[in-house]
Amino acid sequence: MTVARSVALFVLAALCEIGGAWLVWQGVREHRGWLWVGAGMVALGVYGLVATLQPDAAFGRILAAYGGVFVAGSLAWAMVADGFRPDRWDVAGALICLIGVGVIMYVPREG
């Protein structure tokens, strides 16, 4: 159950961070206004909170693993929100990152 909870928190964190950054981008770069920027900042703050809910207490481990989730999630977000089409190397890189997440977070450790 702990792994499932951890994965769900990583997905929620990715939605908050990537979505928040996208909202800020839209507000500033696409001139959609400060309401978009503000919503993005709130989402980014929620990301910070969600990251603290991970069962593992090691900040560095959580952030390192989240980096891999962010890579894969960013490509998925771009596909849905912006019509981006990743090539095979994008997909291969994202899969490598997700394997890294699995090793960092879920491989049994001594002590």
Buried (B, 14 or more C-beta within 10 A) or exposed (E): EEEEEBBEBBEBBBBBBBBBBBBBBBBBEEEEEEEBBEBBBEBBEBBEEBBEEBEEEEEEEBEBBBEBBBBBBBBBBBEEEEEEEBEEEBEEBBEEBBEBBBEBBBEEEEE
